[in-house]
């Protein structure tokens, strides 16, 4: 696997800074540089064409032998042809990232057998079996061929192995004669967190603690219990069950506001302390693997208004521990003692430490 750090500017081809900022980070995740695996199951020609164009650009970007602008432009056009909402002008970085990962999983996944072996000895074993069934069914889902609930078939890909985690929802029925606890699992490729209003200096851990919490279900959102089948008040606890090798955290800075017939988007520009080493242990249901420490490797930033603005990224060379600014075609070294305390990132990329 090629782990060489890539530092090469990308031209802005007309409000394409949003995708430049994402591509700069993705091409420095070594898992995404594997040899391409082709299967013929995906009937979506536009998706396959966009994936081919992405890999052509990536190969030229990693091993620059000539100007790569034409390959980048070809990929952009293929991507727009696949997903027509991404036309000209500024687009959302997070939405772009999730759709690109979806294309790569859809077009570069291979059929596999996903069996769960062993004897269940503890409550955690029972929950893990349920979590793994959800992981196969939802985490391996493709837009062209979902996996059946009662089969062992799945679709494996580099994207699935690198970015897929799971939330764990525990819901306690508050009916005095029931008090049943239900467990539900949900796969994710990014953890999306609100930015809470706090008086003191805000840290990323504040945002995570605000998202990974216990909530009351009552009134308008009563819980229909899986056991007693009544709509009751309930307590719901959200934690993380499974962490991926590369953890993406999205700070939800943009809010859509509705006022009669008017729709507007506002942005939260709160400055946040960003730890370069993040311990995810406090947010877990159980500690399944013991490796919960993550190293910051990239930040995707948006400055300006929701209607426009500009995007750029910070990249870390983990071999030298050096940080760089990638701002379209402009590349700049950052000081050795740089930190991102008080920064305004939109997306954070962390890699699990060995």
N, C-alpha and C positions, 0 to 999 in steps of 0.2 A: 504494500500500500504506500502510495506517495504521500509523505507528510511534509513536503517542502512548503514553507510559508510563501504565499503569493502576494506580491505588492506591486500592483500595476493599475494606473488610473483608468477610468472608464469615461468615454465622451458622453456629454449630455446631448441626446439626439432630439431634444424638444420636450422639456418637462419630464425627463426620464430619470431624474435624480432619485425618485422613490424606489425604483427597481435597482438602480446602481448601488444604493446603500445596502440592499438585501443581498444582491449577488456577491458583493465584496466579502460579506461575512460567510455566505454559504460555501464559496469556493475555498475557504480556509477551514472547512470541516472535513478532515481526511476521509471519513466514511463515504462521503458523496463523490469521491473520485474513483470508485470501483469500476472495473470493466463493465460495460453495459450488458444487461441480460435481456434478450429479446424473446417475447412470446407473442403468439398470434391471436390470443383470446380477446383482446380489446378491439372492438369494431369501430371505435371512434378515430377516424383518420386524422381529424384536426388535432386531437390530443397527441397522437403518435408523432405527427409532424412537428408539433411544438417541442416535444421531448427530444426528438432528433436534433432540432435546431439548437436547443439548450446545450446538448452534449458537444455539438460542433463548436459552439462559442467557448464552452468550458475548456475543451482541449487546447484551443488556441490561446486562451487567457493564461492557462497554467504553463504552457510551453510556447512562449511568444517567439515566433519566427518571422512574423510579418504583422502588418496592421490588422487589427481584429475588429474594426468598426463595422465592416460589412456583415460579419457573422453576428454581431450584437444586434444590428438592425434587422437582420433576417429572423432572429429569435423573437424580437419584439413583435414583429408583424405576424408571425405564426401564433404567438401567444394571444394577440388580439383577435386573430381569426378563430381561435378556440373559445375565447371568453370575450364576447363582444362588448361587455360593459367596460372593459379596459380600453378605451379609445385614447384620444389625445388629451393632454392636460394631466395635472397632478392627480394621483390615485393614492389609496390608503396602503401603507407599507404592510400592515398586518394582514389585510385581506389578500394582498398580492402573495405574501409568503405562504399562507395557508393553501391558496389555490395552486401555487407552484409545487408544493410538497404533494398535493393531491395528484397532480399530473404525473409526477415522478413515480409515485406509488402505483398509480393505475397502469402506467405504461412500462414499468420496469419491475414488476412483481412476478413471481413464479408460483405456480400451484404447489401446495405442500400438504402433508398430513400433520395435523396438530393433535397429538394424543396426550391425555392427562393420565399419568401412571402413578402407582403407589397406593398405599392404604391410608385413609383419613384417620388420624389418631387424636387430633385436637380440634377445638373450635376454629382455630386459625386455618387448619387444613381444609375444613369444610368451606370456609369463606374463600380460601385461595382457589379451590376448585371452581366456585362460582365466578370469581374474578377472572380466571383463565378462560372460562367459557365466554365471558363478555369480551375479553381481549381478542379471542379468535373471531368472534362474530362481528364486533364493531371496529376493533383496531385493524383487522385485515380486510375490512369492507372495501370493495371497489365499485365504481359507478357502473361498470358493465356486468358484474356478476357477483352478487352477494353470496355469503356462505350460509348454508342452512343451519338452523338451530340444533338439529339432531345429528349432524354429521361431524367428521373429523377433518374436513377439508378447510383449507385456508389459503390466503395469498400473502406470501412473504416478500419483503423488499427491504432495501437499505433504509428507506424512510421509516418503515414500520419498526425496524430494530433500533433506530437511532433516536427518534423523536416521540415515541408513543409511551405515555404514562396513563395512570388510572386514578380517578377520584373514588372515594368510598363515602357513601351516604348512609348514615345510621338514623333511622326514624323510630322514635319511641311513642307509641300510642298512649295518650294521657287518660284514657278511660280507666276508672278505678278497677273495673273487673276484667281488664284486658292487659294493658301495659306491654303489649307485644313489641318486639324490636325487629324491624325489617332492615335488610341490607341490600343496597343497590350499588352497582359499579358503573362508571362512565369513563370511556377512554378520552384522552386529550392529546393534542400535539403542541399546545401552549397553555399555560396557566394565565388566565385573564383576570386581573385584579383591579378593583376600584381604588381610587385615591381618597382616603378618608380625610376629613377636616380635623386637623389637630392643631393645638396652640403652639406646641413645641416643634423643634426641627423634625421633619418627617424622614423616616428611613424606609427602605424597601421592606424590612421585616414588619413594619407597621401595616403596610399594604397586604402582605401575606397573612398576617394574623387577623386582619379585618375580613379577609376572604375565607380563610380556613377557620370556621367558627361554628357556634351553636345558634340556631334560629328558632323562633317560635312560629308554629303554623296554627293560625286560628282565623276566625271571622271569614274574610274573603278567600283565604287559601287553606281551608280545613283539609285535613289529611283523611283519605279513605283507607282505613286500616286493612292490611292484607289478611288479618286473622278474623276480626270481628265484623269486618265489612261495613262498619259505621263511619260516618264522617265526624271525626273528633279533633279536638286540639291535640297537637303533637310537638315534640321537640326533635329537630333535625340537626345532626352534627355532620359537617363536611370535613373530611380529611383527605390526605393523599395515601393511596394504597401502594402504588408502584411508580417509581421514578425512572425516567429515561436517561440514557447516557448523555444526551444533550438536552438541557432544559431551557425552553423558551418562555419568558415571562413578558406578558403584554400589560403595560400600564394603561388603563382605559382613560385616556385623556380627552376623547371626543364624545360628546353627548348630543343626540338628536332631540330637539325641542319642538313640540307641536302646540301651536296657538291658533285655534280656529282653522282657517285655511292656509296658514303660514307655517312653513317648516324651516327651521334654522339649525345650524350646528355650532355648538360652542366648544371651547377647548380649555382644559385645565392645565395651566403652565406651572404647577407647583414644582418647586425644586426638591429633590429627594437625595438622601444619602444612599449611595450605591456600594455595598460591600464587594470587595474583590474576591473574597472567599465567603460563600454562603452555606450555612449548615441548615439542611432541610429536615433534620430530625424532629424538631418541635411540631411539624405539620403532618407527621405520618400517623396512620392508624396503628401499624406495627412495623417493627424494623425487620424487613425481610432479608436484606443483604448486607447491612452494616456499612455500606459505602454511600454516605449521604452528604458528603462535603463536595461543594461545587466551586469551580474556578471561573471567574468572569473572563470571557474570550471575545465578546463583541457587544457593541451598543448601536442600535439604529435610531437615529434622531430625526425629529421634525421640529423646525422652528418657523414661526410666522403664524398666519391665520389658518383656520380650517379650510378656507376657500382657496388657499394657495400655499405660500411658504416655500421652504426648501428642505431637502433631506440629505443627510450625510451619515457616515458611520465611523466608529472607532474600532480598530482591529488590534488584537494582541498576538504577537509572535511568542508562543508559549515556550519555544526553545531558548530564546534570549530574554524573555520577560519584558520585551519592548512593546510599547504602544504606538500606534500610528493613526493619523487622521486620513480618511479616504473621502474626499469631497469631489465627486465626479472625477475629472482628469487630474485634480490636484492631490498629491500625496505629501504628507508632512510628518516628520518625526515628532513625538511628544516627549517632554522631559521624563527622565528616569523616575522621578518622584511624583509623577502625575497621579491624581486620583479623580474620581468623578463625584465627589461629594458636592451637593448643590447642583448637580446636573439636571437636565430635563429630558431624559431619554424616553422613547416610546416603546422600544423592544429591547430586551436584555437576553443575551445568549450565555449560558453557563455550561461548562463541561464537568462531568463527574471526575473528581480526583481519584487517582489510583490508590 
